[in-house]
């Protein structure tokens, strides 16, 4: 018995050993017409293996490219498309440049710095104060993620002023907006409590009925 690990490595394992054997057989056919017929049959079988991919654009083109790869680019036939070349297969994509922008405080991140910069462009008013309050809340969350110490509003205010070049600050209006928002989040919803009370009465009634 011969194991797959002892056989030739498959260029495209997803097609299996049987398809590779068909391609290897096509390479041994000397008659060009018969070789072309064999290649067309192989492409048809390959397409039937993945019928759910037929709606993908250029799917047939990809099959012919795969046939060229599995033949080691040695199959002399008339390709209906321009077949992929070996040198193009081995080329690497261009390197993606990594952003070298300096982040002043990494625990806040670059996105927060951009948001602070945008907030400095807002005109004075309630909308700007709401945005600052949201920024401060986000700064506190980021601060707690990397620092388990108690959050100090003075520290957050200093960082906010530094990142905004002194244009934003944690003043009384912003603090009041934060407190109002926190109180609203802590307040229980009346509808839930009402339905909860009603459900408890239903449970009691059901128990008494069973008794």
Residue frames as a rotation matrix with the C-alpha (Angstrom) as fourth column:
UNK 1
0.578 0.816 0.000 0.00
0.816 -0.578 0.000 0.00
0.000 0.000 -1.000 0.00
UNK 2
-0.522 -0.750 0.406 1.30
0.763 -0.624 -0.171 3.43
0.381 0.220 0.898 -0.97
UNK 3
0.102 0.520 -0.848 0.45
0.822 -0.524 -0.222 6.41
-0.560 -0.675 -0.481 1.23
UNK 4
0.837 0.281 0.469 -0.25
0.504 -0.729 -0.464 9.86
0.211 0.625 -0.752 -0.14
UNK 5
0.792 -0.588 -0.167 2.75
-0.335 -0.646 0.686 11.17
-0.511 -0.487 -0.708 1.77
UNK 6
-0.079 -0.839 0.538 4.93
0.221 0.512 0.830 8.89
-0.972 0.185 0.145 -0.35
UNK 7
0.256 0.248 0.934 3.50
0.950 0.113 -0.291 10.18
-0.178 0.962 -0.207 -3.64
UNK 8
-0.606 -0.495 0.623 4.16
0.668 -0.742 0.060 13.36
0.433 0.452 0.780 -5.58
UNK 9
-0.633 0.348 -0.692 3.00
0.413 -0.604 -0.682 16.51
-0.655 -0.717 0.238 -3.83
UNK 10
0.084 0.782 0.618 -0.23
0.996 -0.046 -0.077 17.89
-0.032 0.622 -0.782 -5.25
UNK 11
-0.825 -0.379 0.419 0.03
0.431 -0.902 0.033 21.47
0.365 0.207 0.908 -6.57
UNK 12
-0.484 0.760 0.434 -3.69
-0.760 -0.611 0.221 22.01
0.433 -0.223 0.873 -5.78
UNK 13
-1.000 -0.015 0.004 -4.80
-0.015 0.861 -0.508 19.47
0.004 -0.508 -0.861 -3.13
UNK 14
-0.432 0.902 0.018 -8.43
-0.529 -0.237 -0.815 20.61
-0.730 -0.362 0.580 -3.25
UNK 15
0.166 0.482 -0.860 -8.92
-0.979 0.187 -0.084 18.75
0.120 0.856 0.503 -6.54
UNK 16
0.651 0.125 0.749 -7.57
-0.444 0.863 0.242 15.48
-0.615 -0.490 0.617 -5.19
UNK 17
-0.350 -0.873 0.338 -5.25
-0.299 0.447 0.843 12.81
-0.888 0.194 -0.418 -6.51
UNK 18
0.059 0.434 0.899 -7.64
0.676 0.645 -0.356 11.54
-0.734 0.629 -0.256 -9.20
UNK 19
0.953 0.284 -0.104 -7.82
0.138 -0.715 -0.685 14.88
-0.269 0.639 -0.721 -11.04
UNK 20
0.316 -0.915 -0.251 -4.05
-0.735 -0.404 0.544 15.20
-0.599 0.012 -0.800 -10.83
UNK 21
-0.345 -0.401 0.849 -3.68
0.140 0.872 0.469 11.75
-0.928 0.281 -0.245 -12.38
UNK 22
0.572 0.608 0.551 -5.94
0.673 0.036 -0.739 12.84
-0.469 0.793 -0.389 -15.25
UNK 23
0.870 -0.311 -0.384 -3.76
-0.407 -0.891 -0.200 15.90
-0.280 0.330 -0.902 -15.83
UNK 24
-0.115 -0.962 0.249 -0.63
-0.572 0.269 0.775 13.76
-0.812 -0.054 -0.581 -15.77
UNK 25
-0.074 0.167 0.983 -2.23
0.571 0.815 -0.096 11.44
-0.817 0.555 -0.156 -18.31
UNK 26
0.896 0.444 0.011 -3.11
0.281 -0.548 -0.788 14.39
-0.344 0.709 -0.616 -20.58
UNK 27
0.430 -0.818 -0.381 0.59
-0.702 -0.569 0.429 15.31
-0.568 0.083 -0.819 -20.64
UNK 28
-0.431 -0.626 0.650 1.38
-0.132 0.756 0.641 11.90
-0.892 0.190 -0.409 -22.15
UNK 29
0.502 0.673 0.544 -1.08
0.508 0.279 -0.815 12.23
-0.700 0.685 -0.202 -25.08
UNK 30
-0.567 -0.822 0.057 0.87
0.472 -0.268 0.840 12.93
-0.675 0.503 0.540 -28.26
UNK 31
-0.398 0.499 0.770 -2.06
0.830 -0.162 0.534 13.78
0.392 0.851 -0.350 -30.52
UNK 32
-0.996 -0.071 0.052 -2.94
0.046 -0.923 -0.381 17.46
0.075 -0.377 0.923 -30.02
UNK 33
-0.342 0.939 0.037 -6.63
-0.532 -0.226 0.816 17.03
0.775 0.259 0.577 -30.84
UNK 34
0.258 0.408 -0.876 -7.03
0.416 0.772 0.482 14.17
0.872 -0.488 0.029 -28.37
UNK 35
-0.611 -0.554 -0.566 -5.06
0.757 -0.200 -0.622 16.11
0.231 -0.808 0.541 -25.79
UNK 36
-0.870 0.358 0.340 -7.41
-0.348 -0.933 0.092 19.08
0.350 -0.039 0.936 -26.23
UNK 37
0.095 0.944 -0.317 -10.45
-0.292 0.331 0.898 16.82
0.952 0.007 0.307 -25.78
UNK 38
0.001 -0.173 -0.985 -8.93
0.776 0.621 -0.109 15.35
0.630 -0.765 0.135 -22.64
UNK 39
-0.920 -0.379 -0.098 -8.28
0.364 -0.735 -0.572 18.85
0.144 -0.562 0.815 -21.24
UNK 40
-0.523 0.804 0.285 -11.88
-0.570 -0.578 0.585 19.91
0.634 0.143 0.760 -21.93
UNK 41
0.288 0.618 -0.731 -13.14
0.155 0.724 0.673 16.81
0.945 -0.307 0.113 -20.12
UNK 42
-0.405 -0.519 -0.753 -10.90
0.837 0.120 -0.533 17.53
0.367 -0.846 0.386 -17.12
UNK 43
-0.957 0.080 0.279 -12.21
-0.138 -0.970 -0.199 21.11
0.255 -0.229 0.940 -16.95
UNK 44
-0.087 0.994 -0.072 -15.81
-0.467 0.023 0.884 19.82
0.880 0.110 0.462 -17.01
UNK 45
0.234 0.117 -0.965 -15.09
0.610 0.755 0.240 17.42
0.757 -0.645 0.105 -14.14
UNK 46
-0.746 -0.583 -0.322 -13.33
0.628 -0.453 -0.633 20.13
0.223 -0.675 0.704 -12.14
UNK 47
-0.747 0.521 0.414 -16.34
-0.441 -0.853 0.279 22.44
0.499 0.026 0.867 -12.58
UNK 48
0.222 0.880 -0.420 -18.74
-0.171 0.460 0.871 19.75
0.960 -0.121 0.253 -11.37
UNK 49
-0.294 -0.408 -0.865 -16.74
0.746 0.468 -0.474 19.36
0.597 -0.784 0.167 -8.16
UNK 50
-0.729 0.020 -0.684 -17.68
0.500 -0.667 -0.552 22.87
-0.468 -0.744 0.477 -6.99
UNK 51
-0.306 0.668 0.679 -21.07
0.852 -0.126 0.508 23.72
0.425 0.734 -0.530 -8.56
UNK 52
0.568 0.574 -0.590 -21.80
0.797 -0.562 0.220 26.36
-0.206 -0.595 -0.777 -5.92
UNK 53
-0.111 -0.703 -0.702 -18.92
0.312 -0.696 0.647 28.48
-0.944 -0.147 0.296 -7.25
UNK 54
-0.294 -0.027 0.955 -20.19
0.942 0.160 0.295 28.71
-0.161 0.987 -0.022 -10.83
UNK 55
0.719 0.648 0.252 -21.77
0.676 -0.736 -0.035 32.12
0.163 0.196 -0.967 -10.25
UNK 56
0.356 -0.674 -0.647 -18.41
0.320 -0.563 0.762 33.64
-0.878 -0.479 0.015 -9.35
UNK 57
0.883 -0.056 -0.467 -17.09
-0.422 -0.531 -0.735 35.93
-0.206 0.846 -0.492 -12.10
UNK 58
0.173 -0.853 -0.492 -14.26
-0.902 0.063 -0.427 34.42
0.395 0.517 -0.759 -14.17
UNK 59
0.414 0.011 0.910 -14.88
-0.638 0.717 0.282 31.03
-0.649 -0.697 0.304 -12.57
UNK 60
0.954 -0.043 0.297 -14.16
0.230 0.743 -0.628 29.15
-0.194 0.667 0.719 -15.83
UNK 61
0.595 -0.785 0.170 -11.03
-0.359 -0.449 -0.818 31.23
0.719 0.426 -0.550 -16.33
UNK 62
0.166 -0.514 0.841 -9.83
-0.980 0.007 0.198 30.16
-0.108 -0.858 -0.503 -12.91
UNK 63
0.742 0.153 0.653 -10.37
-0.183 0.983 -0.022 26.49
-0.646 -0.103 0.757 -13.79
UNK 64
0.887 -0.445 0.127 -8.13
0.255 0.240 -0.937 26.78
0.386 0.863 0.326 -16.83
UNK 65
0.298 -0.798 0.523 -5.51
-0.739 -0.539 -0.403 28.55
0.604 -0.267 -0.751 -14.72
UNK 66
0.339 -0.117 0.933 -5.67
-0.788 0.507 0.350 25.71
-0.514 -0.854 0.080 -12.22
UNK 67
0.949 0.002 0.316 -5.24
0.161 0.857 -0.489 23.19
-0.272 0.515 0.813 -15.04
UNK 68
0.622 -0.768 0.149 -2.11
-0.139 -0.296 -0.945 25.01
0.770 0.567 -0.291 -16.16
UNK 69
0.152 -0.556 0.817 -0.76
-0.970 -0.242 0.016 24.98
0.189 -0.795 -0.577 -12.60
UNK 70
0.554 0.125 0.823 -1.45
-0.484 0.853 0.196 21.27
-0.677 -0.507 0.533 -12.10
UNK 71
0.942 -0.232 0.242 0.30
0.334 0.594 -0.732 20.46
0.027 0.770 0.637 -15.38
UNK 72
0.187 -0.917 -0.351 3.37
0.616 -0.169 0.769 22.38
-0.765 -0.361 0.534 -14.30
UNK 73
0.402 0.097 -0.910 2.68
-0.441 -0.851 -0.286 24.80
-0.802 0.516 -0.299 -17.20
UNK 74
-0.691 -0.720 0.069 3.66
-0.355 0.420 0.835 22.04
-0.630 0.552 -0.546 -19.63
UNK 75
-0.117 0.732 0.671 0.26
0.573 0.602 -0.557 21.18
-0.811 0.319 -0.490 -21.14
UNK 76
-0.906 -0.274 -0.323 0.36
-0.115 -0.575 0.810 22.25
-0.407 0.771 0.490 -24.79
UNK 77
-0.256 0.896 0.362 -3.26
0.937 0.323 -0.136 23.00
-0.239 0.304 -0.922 -25.66
UNK 78
-0.586 0.199 0.786 -5.38
0.288 -0.855 0.431 25.87
0.758 0.478 0.444 -26.94
UNK 79
-0.666 0.327 -0.671 -6.52
0.672 -0.127 -0.729 27.70
-0.324 -0.936 -0.135 -23.82
UNK 80
0.170 0.805 0.568 -9.79
0.897 -0.365 0.249 29.65
0.408 0.468 -0.784 -24.26
UNK 81
0.999 0.052 -0.004 -8.31
0.048 -0.888 0.457 32.31
0.020 -0.457 -0.889 -21.99
UNK 82
0.253 -0.957 0.140 -4.86
-0.435 -0.242 -0.867 33.70
0.864 0.159 -0.478 -21.51
UNK 83
0.669 0.011 -0.743 -3.41
0.482 0.755 0.444 31.16
0.566 -0.655 0.500 -19.12
UNK 84
0.923 -0.351 0.157 -1.53
-0.341 -0.560 0.755 32.20
-0.177 -0.751 -0.637 -16.04
UNK 85
0.442 -0.854 -0.276 2.26
-0.190 0.212 -0.959 32.13
0.877 0.476 -0.069 -16.32
UNK 86
0.414 -0.340 -0.845 4.63
0.778 0.614 0.134 30.60
0.473 -0.712 0.519 -13.85
UNK 87
-0.666 -0.737 0.112 6.48
0.590 -0.613 -0.525 33.86
0.456 -0.283 0.844 -13.25
UNK 88
-0.346 0.624 0.701 3.21
-0.444 -0.767 0.463 35.60
0.826 -0.151 0.543 -12.43
UNK 89
0.589 0.597 -0.544 2.26
0.133 0.592 0.795 32.86
0.797 -0.541 0.269 -9.98
UNK 90
0.153 -0.646 -0.748 5.39
0.942 0.324 -0.087 33.35
0.298 -0.692 0.658 -7.91
UNK 91
-0.493 -0.342 0.800 5.24
0.211 -0.939 -0.271 37.14
0.844 0.035 0.535 -7.74
UNK 92
-0.443 0.286 -0.850 4.47
0.891 0.029 -0.454 38.69
-0.105 -0.958 -0.267 -4.39
UNK 93
0.575 0.692 0.437 2.08
0.705 -0.690 0.166 41.58
0.416 0.212 -0.884 -3.90
UNK 94
-0.174 -0.613 0.771 3.45
0.070 -0.789 -0.611 44.99
0.982 -0.053 0.180 -3.10
UNK 95
-0.596 -0.132 -0.792 4.10
0.771 0.181 -0.610 45.58
0.224 -0.975 -0.006 0.56
UNK 96
0.490 0.815 0.308 1.43
0.578 -0.569 0.585 47.60
0.653 -0.108 -0.750 2.34
UNK 97
-0.443 -0.721 0.532 3.01
0.051 -0.613 -0.788 50.61
0.895 -0.322 0.309 3.97
UNK 98
-0.012 0.380 -0.925 2.59
0.955 0.278 0.102 50.61
0.296 -0.882 -0.366 7.74
UNK 99
0.669 0.302 0.679 1.41
0.186 -0.953 0.241 53.92
0.720 -0.035 -0.694 9.18
UNK 100
-0.273 -0.875 -0.400 4.23
0.781 0.041 -0.624 55.63
0.562 -0.482 0.672 11.04
UNK 101
0.151 0.414 0.898 2.01
-0.164 -0.885 0.436 58.20
0.975 -0.213 -0.065 12.72
UNK 102
-0.831 -0.524 -0.185 3.12
0.127 0.145 -0.981 58.77
0.541 -0.839 -0.054 16.28
UNK 103
0.331 0.933 -0.142 0.45
0.301 0.038 0.953 58.12
0.894 -0.358 -0.268 18.93
UNK 104
-0.187 -0.443 0.877 0.89
-0.597 -0.657 -0.459 60.22
0.780 -0.610 -0.141 22.04
UNK 105
-0.395 0.141 0.908 -0.99
-0.806 0.420 -0.417 57.86
-0.440 -0.897 -0.052 24.37
UNK 106
-0.835 -0.018 -0.551 -1.33
-0.396 0.715 0.577 54.34
0.383 0.699 -0.604 23.03
UNK 107
-0.823 0.563 -0.073 -4.04
0.482 0.623 -0.616 53.32
-0.301 -0.542 -0.784 25.48
UNK 108
-0.110 0.794 -0.598 -6.30
-0.214 -0.606 -0.766 55.99
-0.971 0.043 0.236 23.93
UNK 109
-0.031 0.039 0.999 -5.43
0.785 0.619 0.000 55.07
-0.618 0.784 -0.049 20.36
UNK 110
-0.913 -0.394 0.108 -5.19
0.353 -0.630 0.692 57.02
-0.205 0.670 0.714 17.14
UNK 111
-0.330 0.867 0.372 -8.96
0.707 -0.033 0.706 57.11
0.625 0.496 -0.603 16.53
UNK 112
0.452 0.495 -0.742 -9.59
0.877 -0.396 0.271 59.03
-0.160 -0.773 -0.614 19.75
UNK 113
-0.422 -0.672 -0.608 -6.93
0.467 -0.736 0.490 61.58
-0.777 -0.077 0.625 18.83
UNK 114
-0.886 0.160 0.436 -8.66
0.377 -0.299 0.877 62.13
0.270 0.941 0.205 15.49
UNK 115
0.106 0.989 -0.101 -12.01
0.844 -0.036 0.534 62.50
0.525 -0.142 -0.839 17.28
UNK 116
0.217 -0.113 -0.970 -10.55
0.757 -0.607 0.240 65.10
-0.616 -0.787 -0.046 19.66
UNK 117
-0.820 -0.563 -0.100 -9.09
0.342 -0.625 0.702 66.99
-0.458 0.541 0.705 16.71
UNK 118
-0.562 0.695 0.448 -12.51
0.542 -0.099 0.835 67.01
0.625 0.712 -0.321 15.07
UNK 119
0.312 0.722 -0.617 -14.18
0.944 -0.161 0.289 68.22
0.110 -0.673 -0.732 18.29
UNK 120
-0.339 -0.517 -0.786 -11.89
0.602 -0.761 0.241 71.25
-0.723 -0.392 0.569 18.41
UNK 121
-0.968 -0.028 0.250 -13.37
0.230 -0.498 0.836 72.38
0.101 0.867 0.489 15.10
UNK 122
-0.116 0.992 -0.050 -16.95
0.910 0.126 0.394 72.42
0.398 0.000 -0.918 16.45
UNK 123
-0.303 0.093 0.949 -18.47
-0.153 -0.987 0.048 75.78
0.941 -0.130 0.313 17.35
UNK 124
-0.990 -0.065 0.124 -19.14
-0.126 0.034 -0.991 76.44
0.060 -0.997 -0.042 21.01
UNK 125
-0.170 0.985 0.043 -22.48
-0.906 -0.173 0.387 75.12
0.389 0.027 0.921 22.17
UNK 126
0.317 0.417 0.852 -24.40
-0.795 0.606 -0.001 72.16
-0.517 -0.677 0.524 23.51
UNK 127
0.964 0.046 -0.263 -23.50
-0.207 0.750 -0.629 69.90
0.168 0.660 0.732 20.58
UNK 128
0.126 -0.990 -0.058 -19.81
-0.390 0.005 -0.921 70.39
0.912 0.139 -0.386 21.24
UNK 129
-0.260 -0.182 0.948 -20.28
-0.965 0.017 -0.262 69.74
0.032 -0.983 -0.180 24.97
UNK 130
0.730 0.568 0.381 -22.12
-0.561 0.816 -0.141 66.48
-0.391 -0.111 0.914 24.21
UNK 131
0.768 -0.509 -0.388 -19.26
-0.097 0.507 -0.857 65.38
0.633 0.696 0.340 21.94
UNK 132
-0.223 -0.873 0.434 -16.69
-0.662 -0.191 -0.725 66.20
0.715 -0.449 -0.535 24.62
UNK 133
0.111 0.348 0.931 -18.72
-0.938 0.345 -0.017 64.22
-0.327 -0.872 0.365 27.17
UNK 134
0.970 0.237 -0.047 -18.73
-0.235 0.886 -0.400 61.20
-0.053 0.399 0.916 24.84
UNK 135
0.366 -0.915 -0.168 -14.98
-0.218 0.092 -0.972 61.57
0.905 0.393 -0.166 24.34
UNK 136
-0.262 -0.451 0.853 -14.37
-0.912 -0.173 -0.371 61.75
0.315 -0.875 -0.366 28.08
UNK 137
0.558 0.536 0.634 -16.44
-0.701 0.713 0.015 58.61
-0.443 -0.453 0.774 28.68
UNK 138
0.929 -0.260 -0.262 -14.45
-0.007 0.697 -0.718 56.80
0.369 0.669 0.645 26.01
UNK 139
0.030 -0.964 0.263 -11.19
-0.502 -0.243 -0.830 58.02
0.864 -0.107 -0.491 27.55
UNK 140
-0.009 0.033 0.999 -12.26
-0.990 0.141 -0.013 56.64
-0.142 -0.989 0.031 30.92
UNK 141
0.899 0.371 0.234 -13.06
-0.329 0.923 -0.199 53.25
-0.290 0.102 0.952 29.41
UNK 142
0.658 -0.723 -0.212 -9.70
0.021 0.299 -0.954 53.11
0.753 0.623 0.212 27.63
UNK 143
-0.094 -0.706 0.702 -7.92
-0.786 -0.380 -0.488 54.25
0.611 -0.597 -0.519 30.77
UNK 144
0.294 0.294 0.909 -9.54
-0.863 0.490 0.121 51.49
-0.410 -0.821 0.398 32.84
UNK 145
0.966 0.056 -0.252 -8.62
-0.186 0.827 -0.531 48.89
0.179 0.560 0.809 30.21
UNK 146
0.327 -0.934 -0.147 -4.91
0.243 0.233 -0.941 49.50
0.913 0.272 0.304 30.67
UNK 147
-0.730 -0.534 0.426 -4.82
-0.247 -0.374 -0.894 50.97
0.637 -0.758 0.141 34.18
UNK 148
-0.108 0.699 -0.707 -6.62
0.612 0.607 0.506 49.26
0.783 -0.378 -0.493 37.03
UNK 149
-0.857 -0.223 -0.464 -6.19
0.508 -0.507 -0.696 52.25
-0.080 -0.833 0.548 39.32
UNK 150
0.086 0.912 -0.401 -9.02
0.734 -0.330 -0.594 54.60
-0.674 -0.243 -0.697 40.23
UNK 151
-0.044 -0.032 0.999 -9.96
0.893 -0.450 0.025 57.02
0.448 0.893 0.049 37.46
UNK 152
-0.286 -0.127 -0.950 -9.07
0.637 -0.765 -0.090 60.59
-0.715 -0.631 0.300 38.31
UNK 153
0.706 0.627 0.329 -11.05
0.670 -0.442 -0.596 63.30
-0.228 0.641 -0.732 36.50
UNK 154
0.641 -0.540 -0.546 -8.06
-0.367 -0.840 0.400 65.59
-0.674 -0.056 -0.736 36.85
UNK 155
-0.411 -0.809 0.420 -5.89
-0.005 0.463 0.886 63.09
-0.911 0.362 -0.195 34.94
UNK 156
-0.018 0.502 0.865 -8.51
0.922 0.343 -0.180 62.73
-0.386 0.794 -0.469 32.20
UNK 157
0.892 0.371 -0.257 -8.81
0.287 -0.906 -0.312 66.53
-0.349 0.204 -0.915 31.99
UNK 158
0.212 -0.902 -0.375 -5.04
-0.424 -0.431 0.797 66.93
-0.881 -0.010 -0.474 31.69
UNK 159
-0.541 -0.388 0.746 -4.84
0.404 0.658 0.636 64.32
-0.737 0.645 -0.199 28.94
UNK 160
0.369 0.778 0.509 -7.79
0.880 -0.114 -0.462 65.90
-0.301 0.618 -0.726 27.12
UNK 161
0.843 -0.097 -0.529 -6.19
-0.112 -0.994 0.003 69.35
-0.526 0.057 -0.849 27.24
UNK 162
-0.169 -0.985 -0.011 -2.85
-0.305 0.042 0.951 67.95
-0.937 0.164 -0.308 26.09
UNK 163
-0.454 0.019 0.891 -4.34
0.670 0.667 0.327 66.02
-0.588 0.745 -0.315 23.16
UNK 164
0.514 0.722 0.464 -6.43
0.857 -0.407 -0.316 69.02
-0.039 0.560 -0.828 22.09
UNK 165
-0.449 -0.783 0.430 -3.58
0.738 -0.596 -0.315 71.53
0.503 0.175 0.846 22.56
UNK 166
-0.886 0.061 -0.460 -5.56
0.343 -0.582 -0.738 73.26
-0.312 -0.811 0.494 25.31
UNK 167
-0.805 0.592 -0.021 -8.74
-0.430 -0.559 0.709 73.70
0.408 0.580 0.705 23.23
UNK 168
0.215 0.883 -0.417 -10.90
-0.152 0.452 0.879 71.19
0.965 -0.126 0.232 25.12
UNK 169
-0.816 -0.448 0.365 -11.39
-0.417 0.019 -0.909 70.76
0.400 -0.894 -0.203 28.84
UNK 170
-0.377 0.662 -0.648 -13.53
0.666 0.680 0.306 68.85
0.643 -0.316 -0.698 31.31
UNK 171
-0.848 0.098 0.521 -15.61
-0.319 -0.879 -0.354 71.75
0.424 -0.466 0.777 32.67
UNK 172
-0.750 0.580 0.318 -18.76
-0.284 0.152 -0.947 71.81
-0.598 -0.800 0.051 34.78
UNK 173
0.110 0.836 -0.538 -21.12
-0.934 -0.097 -0.343 71.66
-0.339 0.540 0.770 31.80
UNK 174
-0.148 -0.249 -0.957 -19.46
-0.666 0.741 -0.090 68.52
0.731 0.624 -0.275 30.46
UNK 175
-0.973 -0.230 -0.002 -19.44
-0.141 0.603 -0.785 66.92
0.182 -0.764 -0.619 33.92
UNK 176
-0.426 0.891 0.158 -23.14
-0.586 -0.139 -0.798 67.65
-0.689 -0.432 0.582 34.29
UNK 177
0.225 0.478 -0.849 -23.87
-0.958 0.269 -0.102 66.00
0.179 0.836 0.518 30.94
UNK 178
-0.544 -0.507 -0.668 -21.90
-0.373 0.860 -0.348 62.92
0.751 0.060 -0.657 32.01
UNK 179
-0.947 0.216 0.237 -23.74
-0.176 0.270 -0.947 62.69
-0.268 -0.938 -0.218 35.33
UNK 180
-0.087 0.974 -0.209 -27.13
-0.844 -0.183 -0.504 63.10
-0.529 0.132 0.838 33.63
UNK 181
0.100 0.065 -0.993 -26.31
-0.817 0.575 -0.045 60.35
0.568 0.816 0.111 31.14
UNK 182
-0.818 -0.465 -0.338 -25.07
-0.187 0.772 -0.608 58.02
0.544 -0.434 -0.718 33.89
UNK 183
-0.733 0.609 0.303 -28.19
-0.397 -0.021 -0.918 58.63
-0.552 -0.793 0.257 35.99
UNK 184
0.152 0.812 -0.563 -30.41
-0.975 0.028 -0.222 57.87
-0.164 0.583 0.796 32.99
UNK 185
-0.184 -0.297 -0.937 -28.61
-0.553 0.819 -0.151 54.57
0.813 0.490 -0.315 32.42
UNK 186
-0.969 -0.231 -0.082 -28.99
-0.054 0.528 -0.848 53.59
0.239 -0.817 -0.524 36.09
UNK 187
-0.482 0.852 0.206 -32.70
-0.804 -0.336 -0.491 54.46
-0.349 -0.402 0.846 36.29
UNK 188
-0.752 0.253 0.608 -34.90
0.276 0.959 -0.056 51.32
-0.598 0.126 -0.792 36.11
UNK 189
-0.875 0.477 -0.084 -37.39
-0.250 -0.297 0.922 51.20
0.414 0.827 0.379 33.31
UNK 190
-0.512 0.745 0.427 -40.98
-0.741 -0.131 -0.659 51.53
-0.435 -0.654 0.619 34.56
UNK 191
0.289 0.666 -0.687 -42.40
-0.911 0.412 0.016 49.24
0.294 0.622 0.726 31.89
UNK 192
-0.305 -0.494 -0.814 -40.15
-0.236 0.868 -0.438 46.39
0.923 0.059 -0.381 32.89
UNK 193
-0.978 -0.067 0.198 -40.99
-0.205 0.128 -0.970 46.77
0.040 -0.989 -0.139 36.55
UNK 194
-0.189 0.981 0.053 -44.68
-0.936 -0.163 -0.313 46.87
-0.298 -0.109 0.948 35.75
UNK 195
0.383 0.319 -0.867 -44.58
-0.692 0.721 -0.040 43.72
0.612 0.615 0.497 33.66
UNK 196
-0.635 -0.657 -0.407 -42.32
-0.170 0.633 -0.756 42.08
0.754 -0.410 -0.513 36.20
UNK 197
-0.792 0.412 0.451 -44.89
-0.528 -0.092 -0.844 42.74
-0.306 -0.907 0.290 38.93
UNK 198
0.210 0.924 -0.320 -47.68
-0.972 0.163 -0.168 41.46
-0.103 0.346 0.933 36.71
UNK 199
0.032 -0.273 -0.962 -45.77
-0.477 0.841 -0.254 38.29
0.879 0.466 -0.103 35.93
UNK 200
-0.921 -0.383 0.067 -45.21
-0.219 0.371 -0.902 37.64
0.321 -0.846 -0.426 39.64
UNK 201
-0.363 0.873 0.327 -48.97
-0.788 -0.100 -0.608 37.92
-0.498 -0.478 0.723 40.26
UNK 202
0.366 0.478 -0.799 -49.63
-0.856 0.509 -0.088 35.48
0.364 0.716 0.595 37.43
UNK 203
-0.468 -0.622 -0.628 -47.19
-0.272 0.778 -0.567 33.03
0.841 -0.094 -0.533 38.96
UNK 204
-0.901 0.177 0.396 -48.91
-0.388 0.079 -0.918 33.30
-0.194 -0.981 -0.002 42.35
UNK 205
0.048 0.993 -0.108 -52.32
-0.936 0.007 -0.353 32.79
-0.350 0.117 0.929 40.75
UNK 206
0.179 -0.036 -0.983 -51.10
-0.662 0.735 -0.147 29.75
0.728 0.678 0.108 38.88
UNK 207
-0.827 -0.524 -0.202 -49.69
-0.183 0.591 -0.786 28.24
0.531 -0.614 -0.584 42.08
UNK 208
-0.667 0.633 0.392 -52.95
-0.552 -0.067 -0.831 28.81
-0.500 -0.771 0.395 43.96
UNK 209
0.246 0.782 -0.572 -54.92
-0.969 0.215 -0.122 27.35
0.028 0.584 0.811 41.08
UNK 210
-0.206 -0.399 -0.894 -52.81
-0.407 0.865 -0.292 24.19
0.890 0.304 -0.341 41.11
UNK 211
-0.969 -0.137 0.204 -53.36
-0.237 0.306 -0.922 23.83
0.064 -0.942 -0.329 44.84
